[in-house]
């Protein structure tokens, strides 16, 4: 009689490396279009064209699958590019790329709201996405102060708050019918925004 520990469906079977990227894309599409109420393993499996058991082998539930999907699909993360302007431009361009994928942008908005009513989702989102990326964004300012590019009076949250807040507001306030044009003009808008933010930040005097 086969050993029960090795006779399961995954015994001796290599994982298909192409399944997870397909599932992540499908998960974000399903969640963006149907919300949490329509976000089920059945729906994601159908959208991805994979068997539902493949999802259960990899993720413990919808919360883990959704947060893992957003985490792995190029969710913007600030990086050290050598100067405060280069850091901000790189971060802004990541957000431009993110918003050019309508499902990703919508899913990002939905999860921030759904997390308020679902503690398990909130905890995973905070641990995997919000906390580490917020800290990485604030490092832009800290590095700039350490390099002498900005005065210590500039708070670490100021630059990313101004950048992401303005980009988000600009995108959300644009009517759907104008989004195609916005996708073309968004990169130039982001670069101009970076220069405006830096001009203000660099004009701040040092603390007395």
C-alpha positions, -999 to +999 in steps of 0.1 A: +000+000+000+015+034-009+028+056+019+001+082+026+028+109+030+039+105-006+009+094-025-008+128-028-013+146-060+020+166-057+043+136-049+072+135-073+056+163-094+075+194-103+057+227-099+049+245-131+068+278-128+044+294-152+013+289-131+020+315-104+024+345-128-008+335-146-027+331-114-014+365-100-025+383-131-059+365-130-063+372-093-059+409-098-083+410-127-110+391-108-106+413-077-105+445-097-137+437-116-157+417-090-144+430-056-140+409-025-175+394-029-166+378-062-130+369-054-131+331-051-106+304-059-132+291-085-133+325-103-095+329-102-089+294-115-113+299-144-097+333-153-062+318-151-071+286-169-057+263-142-072+237-119-085+248-085-063+223-067-032+241-079-044+272-060-051+253-028-016+238-029+000+272-030-022+296-010-041+291+022-069+313+013-081+344-007-063+369+015-029+353+010-035+348-028-047+384-033-019+401-013+007+378-029-006+388-063-003+425-057+031+420-040+045+402-070+030+423-098+055+452-097+038+471-069+059+503-068+089+502-045+112+531-039+149+524-048+183+540-043+192+555-077+220+578-065+203+611-060+171+624-046+158+634-081+168+601-096+151+583-067+119+603-071+118+599-109+123+561-106+095+559-080+072+581-101+079+560-132+069+529-113+036+545-104+031+555-141+036+519-151+012+507-123-016+531-134-012+521-170-026+487-159-062+496-150-069+464-131-038+468-108-047+504-100-083+495-092-073+465-071-049+487-051-077+510-043-101+482-034-078+465-010-072+496+011-109+498+016-117+460+020-088+457+046-108+479+070-135+452+073-113+421+071-086+419+098-068+389+082-065+408+049-054+440+067-027+422+085-012+405+054-015+437+034+003+457+061+030+431+065+038+424+029+030+456+011+022+487+030+048+488+058+079+478+038+070+500+009+061+530+031+095+526+048+113+523+015+096+555+002+106+574+033+142+564+028+142+587-003+141+617+020+165+602+046+191+595+019+187+630+005+193+645+039+223+623+045+237+634+011+232+671+019+206+674-009+178+684+015+176+702+049+169+679+079+137+699+084+121+679+056+100+651+071+107+617+057+070+612+047+068+646+028+083+637-006+064+603-011+032+618+002+033+647-022+043+625-051+020+596-047-009+618-035-007+641-065-003+613-090-033+594-075-055+625-074-046+634-110-054+599-122-086+595-102-100+629-112-095+623-149-127+611-166-127+576-180-130+589-215-098+609-211-077+581-196-062+570-230-047+605-234-036+605-198-017+573-203+004+592-229+009+623-209+013+608-175+051+603-177+057+640-185+033+650-157+052+628-133+085+643-142+072+679-139+057+669-105+090+656-092+107+689-101+080+710-085+082+689-053+120+691-052+120+729-058+098+733-027+117+708-006+151+723-014+139+758-006+132+748+030+157+764+055+176+742+080+161+739+114+172+768+137 
